[in-house]
Amino acid sequence: MEKLACFGGPGSYSHLAALQQDDISSAAIVFYDTFAAVIEAVARKEACAGMVPVENSSTGSITAVYDALQESGCRIGGEIYIPIHHCLLALPGVEMDELQSIYSHAQGLAQCGKFMRAHPRWQGIAYGSTGRSAAKVRRDGIRSQGAIGNRQAAIRYGLRILATDIQDNTTNYTRFLRICRPPSDLRDGNKMTLVLTAPHVPGSLYHILEVFYAAGLNLTHLESRPIYGRPFEYRFYADVVGRMPSDIVKRLEKTCEYVQSLGQYEENTGGEIHAIRSHRGNVGT
Ligand SMILES: O=C(O)C(=O)C[C@]1(C(=O)O)C=C[C@@H](O)C=C1
C-alpha cells in the first residue's frame, strides 16, 4: 500500500489535511515528528507523498519547510487550506482555574497569544504538535495540564473542550503542501512554486516580477530565505497562479541567476477558499 508521510501524530491539523487526500486511506498515513523528517521520508521513498504545513494566515511562513524542501530535491504536488479553530483541551471534569501548563505546537501557542496572555498564571509549553499535546494530556492524566488543539483531537483522546476559537485571528487558515518526488504528481495545474535567485544589481527583482506580469500570472506569495555560504544573499520562493506558459522557466532564466520549478499543481479551490479570497480580493486568472 502506498504510504503518506504526515507531520505531527494522530489528531494534528496536518493529520486533518492528510485525511482530505482522496487517494490515501487513513490506514496508510505514517507520522513523523519534524517537518524535515516528513520530507526526508518522501525523498528516501519510504512514502509516496508527504503532508506538511507551510504558511499560516496569522503567523506567516514556516521557513523550516522551505529549507528542508530545498535540500531534499522533493517537489510540491498539491496544496490544501485548512481553517484553524483552536480549542483549549483538558481532562474530563477539569475546570479552567485548575490549569497550570498548556502544551501545544509552537505555532498553536503563537496563534493563541492573546488568550494565553489573558491567563498569566499558565505556562505555555511548546510540544511536538497539537495532536501530540492532546495525547500527552490524556496519557499523563494530570489535572493541571491542558492542550491547545482541534475539536477532533478532543474527541479522539476523550478530552474536555474548555474554550473554543481561542486563536487571535478569526480568519486563521493554514496552507499545507503535498510533497512528492520529482516529477510532481501533476504538471498541468494552474499554480506553480518557483525557486529563483536574482543577480545583485539594481532592478533584478523588478525584472523577474515583470515576467510574471507579462504572462498574466498572479503572484500570491514571495518568500526569501538565506543562501548558505553566501551571507546576506537570498533565494526567493514565488507562488504564481494563472494560465501557466509552458516556457515560464525559460523566460525567467533571462533575468535570474538560477530558476527551477518546485512543482505545478492545482490551486486549492475547495472548502473555505471563498472565505479566504473574500479577504484578499478575487484572483483574476
Ligand atoms: O501541530 C499540528 O497540529 C500541526 O499540524 C502543525 C501546525 C503548524 O505548524 O502550523 C499546523 C496547523 C496550525 O497552524 C498549527 C500547527
The ligand as an SDF file (V2000), in Angstrom:
LIG
                    3D

 16 16  0  0  0  0  0  0  0  0999 V2000
    0.6400   20.7620   15.4050 O   0  0  0  0  0  0  0  0  0  0  0  0
   -0.1470   20.4940   14.4700 C   0  0  0  0  0  0  0  0  0  0  0  0
   -1.2790   20.0440   14.6550 O   0  0  0  0  0  0  0  0  0  0  0  0
    0.2870   20.7370   13.0960 C   0  0  0  0  0  0  0  0  0  0  0  0
   -0.1770   20.0950   12.1780 O   0  0  0  0  0  0  0  0  0  0  0  0
    1.2690   21.8590   12.8800 C   0  0  0  0  0  0  0  0  0  0  0  0
    0.6210   23.2280   12.7030 C   0  0  0  0  0  0  0  0  0  0  0  0
    1.6990   24.2350   12.1530 C   0  0  0  0  0  0  0  0  0  0  0  0
    2.8640   24.0490   12.4240 O   0  0  0  0  0  0  0  0  0  0  0  0
    1.2860   25.2370   11.5340 O   0  0  0  0  0  0  0  0  0  0  0  0
   -0.4710   23.1380   11.7080 C   0  0  0  0  0  0  0  0  0  0  0  0
   -1.5590   23.9570   11.7670 C   0  0  0  0  0  0  0  0  0  0  0  0
   -1.6820   25.0090   12.8090 C   0  0  0  0  0  0  0  0  0  0  0  0
   -1.2260   26.2010   12.1980 O   0  0  0  0  0  0  0  0  0  0  0  0
   -0.8490   24.7180   13.9970 C   0  0  0  0  0  0  0  0  0  0  0  0
    0.1460   23.8080   13.9630 C   0  0  0  0  0  0  0  0  0  0  0  0
  1  2  2  0
  2  3  1  0
  2  4  1  0
  4  5  2  0
  4  6  1  0
  6  7  1  0
  7  8  1  0
  7 11  1  0
  7 16  1  0
  8  9  2  0
  8 10  1  0
 11 12  2  0
 12 13  1  0
 13 14  1  0
 13 15  1  0
 15 16  2  0
M  END
$$$$
